[in-house]
Amino acid sequence: MTTLDTLHTAADSLKTAVASKTQDTGWIMHHILDSRELDFPPFGVIHLPEIHLFGIDLSITKHLVFIWLAVILMSFILIRAAKSYKKSRIPRGFNNVLEVLIVFVRDEIAAPTIGKGFERFLPYLLTVFFFILTANFIGLVPYSSTSTSNISVTASLALISFAVIQIGGMMKNGIFGYFRGLIPHGIPAWLLPIMIIVELLGLFTKPFALAVRLFANMTAGHIVIMALLGLIFILRTYFVVPVSISFALFIYLLEILVALIQAYIFTMLSSLFIGMAVHQEH
Amino acid sequence: MLLSKLIAIIALSGSEAGGGSPLDVNPGLILWTIVTFILLMVILKKAAWKPILNSLSERELFIKESLEKAEKARIDAEKLIQDNKSAMVKAEKEAQHIIEQTREYSEKLKSQMLDESKAQSAKMIEDAKSEIERKNQEAFVKLKNQVAEIAVDAAEKIIRSNLDKEKQVGIINKYLDELQKN
C-alpha cells in the first residue's frame, strides 16, 4: 500500500513537473514545431487549410508553406540566372555568387566523389544543395520558420537521396550486380549472412544519418538562440540582456555558417554515397 | 502491474506535454515534400541547370580554346622572329658578299683601266714619236730641197756675179755631193 502511494505521488510530481516544463518550454517549441497556422505576432494569425485525402492528413502546414516559399524563390532566382546566360557569357552581380556555388557543387562535390559520369547526378545534387541552402536561409528570417528543422522534411530529402543512390547504383551495375557488389569481395562463405545484414543496414543508416544530421543541426541552433533569449525571462533581470542578446547574435551568425555547411554536407555525403553505389570496386 | 501503470502514466504525461515533439513524423508533410522536391528538380533541370551548366562548359571550352590559340600564336610569332633573325643574318652575309665582290670587281676594273690607259699612252707616245720622226724626215727633206734651192739661188747669184757660172756650179755640185756622202 505504501509503495503504491509513493508511486502515485511520484507520478503526480512527474506530471506536474512535465506540465510546468511545458509552460516554460512551450514558447520555444512553438517556434521549432510545425503548426497549422502562420502567426505573425502582434499582427495576427493565418489559419492554413486542412486537407484529408485517401486517409492521409495532407493539410498544409507552416513548414510546407516555407518549403514552397523556398521553392518559388530559388526557382525565380535560378531561372533568371539561366536566362541571363543566354544574353551574355559573362555573369553579372548576384549571378556570380550563384555561379561560384554551382561550379563548387560541380567541381568540388560531384566530380571528385562520383567521378566519371557525374553529370547525370548534377541536377539532383544542385537542386538538393540549393533547396537546403534556401530553406536554411529562409529559416533565419524573422517571422519565418525553418522547414529543414522538421524531421519529416529532412526524412523526405533523405528518402529522395536514398532513391537516387539506389537507382544510380542499379543503373550502372544492374539490379542483381548492384546487390552482389554491396558485399565486399573475398569474404568467407560463413560470414555472408552477417555481411548481408550489415550491408543492408548500412544502406538504410546512411540516409537516416543524413536526415537526423540536418534536422538536429537546424533545430539545435534555434533552440540555443531561444534558450539564450529565454535566460532573460528565467533570471528576471535586465542585467542579463546584453549577454543574452550578444550570445544570441553570435549563434545567429553561426547559424548562417551552419546553413551553408549543412547544405554542403548533405550534398557532399549524398554525392559520396552515389559515388560508392556507382563505383562499387572498394 | 504497478510498473505498467507507471509506464502508462509517464507515456500519457509525455504525450500531453508539448502537444507534439520535434521527432513527430507527419506522413502528409513527407508526401508533400517529396512531391514538391521532385517537381522542383524536374522544373529546374529543364529551366535552369541545363542552360547554366551548358553555358558554363561552353565558356570553359571557349576559354581553353582561346588560351590554346594564344599559345599557338605566341609560338608562331616566336618562330617568325627566329625566321626573321636568320633571314637578316643571311641578308647581311649576302650584302657583305656583294660588297666584297664589287670591291674585287672595281679593283680589277681599276687595274684594267690603268693598264689600258698605260698602253694607250704608250701607244700615243709611240705614235707621237713616229710622227715626230716622220715630220723630222719631211722637214729634213724639205730643208734639203730648200737648202738646195737656196744654194742654187745663191750659186746663181754668185755665178751671175762671177760670170764663171759653169765652173761655180760644178764646184757646188761637187761640194753637195760630198755633203750627201756624209
Chai-1 contact restraints between the chains, C-beta under 6 A:
chainA,res_idxA,chainB,res_idxB,connection_type,confidence,min_distance_angstrom,max_distance_angstrom,comment,restraint_id
A,A11,B,I9,contact,1.0,0.0,6.0,A-B,restraint_1
A,K15,B,S13,contact,1.0,0.0,6.0,A-B,restraint_2
A,V18,B,S13,contact,1.0,0.0,6.0,A-B,restraint_3
A,V18,B,A17,contact,1.0,0.0,6.0,A-B,restraint_4
A,T22,B,A17,contact,1.0,0.0,6.0,A-B,restraint_5
A,M29,B,G18,contact,1.0,0.0,6.0,A-B,restraint_6
A,I32,B,P22,contact,1.0,0.0,6.0,A-B,restraint_7
A,L33,B,G20,contact,1.0,0.0,6.0,A-B,restraint_8
A,I56,B,P27,contact,1.0,0.0,6.0,A-B,restraint_9
A,I56,B,G28,contact,1.0,0.0,6.0,A-B,restraint_10
A,D57,B,G28,contact,1.0,0.0,6.0,A-B,restraint_11
A,L58,B,G28,contact,1.0,0.0,6.0,A-B,restraint_12
A,T61,B,L29,contact,1.0,0.0,6.0,A-B,restraint_13
A,L64,B,W32,contact,1.0,0.0,6.0,A-B,restraint_14
A,I67,B,T36,contact,1.0,0.0,6.0,A-B,restraint_15
A,V71,B,T36,contact,1.0,0.0,6.0,A-B,restraint_16
A,V71,B,L40,contact,1.0,0.0,6.0,A-B,restraint_17
A,L78,B,A48,contact,1.0,0.0,6.0,A-B,restraint_18
A,I79,B,A47,contact,1.0,0.0,6.0,A-B,restraint_19
A,I79,B,A48,contact,1.0,0.0,6.0,A-B,restraint_20
A,A82,B,A48,contact,1.0,0.0,6.0,A-B,restraint_21
A,A82,B,P51,contact,1.0,0.0,6.0,A-B,restraint_22
A,A82,B,I52,contact,1.0,0.0,6.0,A-B,restraint_23
A,Y85,B,P51,contact,1.0,0.0,6.0,A-B,restraint_24
A,Y85,B,I52,contact,1.0,0.0,6.0,A-B,restraint_25
A,Y85,B,S55,contact,1.0,0.0,6.0,A-B,restraint_26
A,R89,B,R59,contact,1.0,0.0,6.0,A-B,restraint_27
A,P123,B,K45,contact,1.0,0.0,6.0,A-B,restraint_28
A,P123,B,W49,contact,1.0,0.0,6.0,A-B,restraint_29
A,L126,B,W49,contact,1.0,0.0,6.0,A-B,restraint_30
A,T127,B,M41,contact,1.0,0.0,6.0,A-B,restraint_31
A,T127,B,L44,contact,1.0,0.0,6.0,A-B,restraint_32
A,I151,B,L23,contact,1.0,0.0,6.0,A-B,restraint_33
A,S152,B,V25,contact,1.0,0.0,6.0,A-B,restraint_34
A,S152,B,N26,contact,1.0,0.0,6.0,A-B,restraint_35
A,S152,B,L29,contact,1.0,0.0,6.0,A-B,restraint_36
A,S152,B,I30,contact,1.0,0.0,6.0,A-B,restraint_37
A,V153,B,T33,contact,1.0,0.0,6.0,A-B,restraint_38
A,S156,B,I30,contact,1.0,0.0,6.0,A-B,restraint_39
A,S156,B,T33,contact,1.0,0.0,6.0,A-B,restraint_40
A,S156,B,I34,contact,1.0,0.0,6.0,A-B,restraint_41
A,I160,B,F37,contact,1.0,0.0,6.0,A-B,restraint_42
A,T219,B,P22,contact,1.0,0.0,6.0,A-B,restraint_43
